[in-house]
Amino acid sequence: MSIFKKYMLIVLGSMSVALGVIGIILPLLPTTPFLLLAAYCYARSSNRLYERLLQTKWLGQYIQDFRSGKGIPVKSKVIALTVLWSSALYSILVLVPLLAVQILLFLVVGYISYYILSIKNKQKETTNHSFCNRQHS
């Protein structure tokens, strides 16, 4: 891998981490997709940053839930799709004048939407209160 590509992936990963952290605070930004993008970028550019991201107390859990098959929260999916389609439709209808590019953008966003929707929904974790359900003899 070229040094330029490595540093570009690190920059993109770091920007994704920043957006993911902001997404924890602001309900309009999806946290999980940004952290997954950061993990992808770091895994391909810096093992140290990748491991550090996974070990982070708050951020690592999002990635570990996805990797272990627990999925991502429905709220994150809804927000990600809303932001994705809002920006794509604005680009298609206002910014991009070429029909071929508009169609390509629509197809790419459609595929990304399909992928997001195909990811398992993370179920809310419930605490085990089995001590409350004991039968008294």
N, C-alpha and C positions, 0 to 999 in steps of 0.2 A: 504494500500500500504506500502510496506517495505521502510525503510529509504534509503536503497541502490538504489532501483528502482527510488525513488524520486530524489535523487541526480544525478543519471545517466541521467534521463530525463532533469534535469536542465543543466547539462553539454552539452548534445546533443543539447538542445535548444539554449544555448549560442553560441556553435560552429556554428549552423545554422544561427544565427543572424549575426555573424562575416562574414560568407561566403556571406550572403545576402547583407551586406553593401559593401563588396569587389565587389560583382556583380553589384552594382550601378556604381562603378568606372570602372571596367574592363568589356568590352563587352562579354567576353567569359564565364563568370559565370552567371547563371540565378538567378535573385533576388527573384522573386515571389515564386518558389518552396521551396527555403531555408527558407523564412520567414513563409510560411505555415507550414513547418515542425517545425519551432521554436514555432509557435503558438500552434500547436498540443502538443508538449512536455510541454510547459509551462502550458497549460490548464489542463493537467493531473498531474502536479507536484506543481505548485505555482500560485495561483490566483493573487498574487501581481505582479509577473513578466509578467504574461499574460496580465493583465490590463495595465501595464506600456508599454508593446510592442504595444498594440492597441492604446495607447494615444500618442505614438511617432509621431512627426510631419511628418516625411518623410516615415518611415517604416509602420506605421499603415494603411496608405492608400492602400497599396498593399493587405493587409489582408482584409480590409473592402470592397474593390472592389470585391474580391473573394466571401466573405460571403454574400454580397448583390446581388450576381448573375450577376454582371457586367463582370465577367470572368477575364482572364489574357491575357496580350498582346501576339500577335502571335510571336513576336520576342523572348519573354521569352520561349514560347513553343519550338521554333526551337532550341534555345540554349540548353534548358534542354534535349531535345531528342538527340541532337548531342553529348553532353557530356555523357549522359547516354549510348548511343549505342557505342560510341568510347571506353569508359572504359569497357563496357561489352564484346565487341568483343575482345579487347585486353586480358581480363581475360580468355575468352573462348578459344581463339586460342593460347595463350602463357602461361598463369599462371596455368590454371586448367587442370590437366592431365586426370581426371576421366570423362568418357562420361556421366554418370548419373548426375553428378554435372553440367557439361556443359549444358545439356538439361534443368535441373532445372533452372539454371541461365538464359538461353534463354527465358524460359516460364515466369519467374518473370519479366524480363525486357520487354517482350512483353505485359504483363498485365499492368505494370506501364505506358508504352507508350500508350496503349489503354485508360487508365484513363486520362492521360494528354491531349490526343487528344479529349476526350469527354467533357472536360471543355470548356465552352463558351469562344469565343474570345472576348476580351475587345475591344470595338470600340474606336477610338480616339475621345476624347471629343472636340466638336466644340463650339465655343463661339456664343452666340445668338446675332445677329446683327439685331434684328427686327426693330430697329429704322431706319435702312438703307432701309428697304423694305416697308416703309409706302407709301401708295398711296397719291399723292398730289391732292387736290381737287380744 
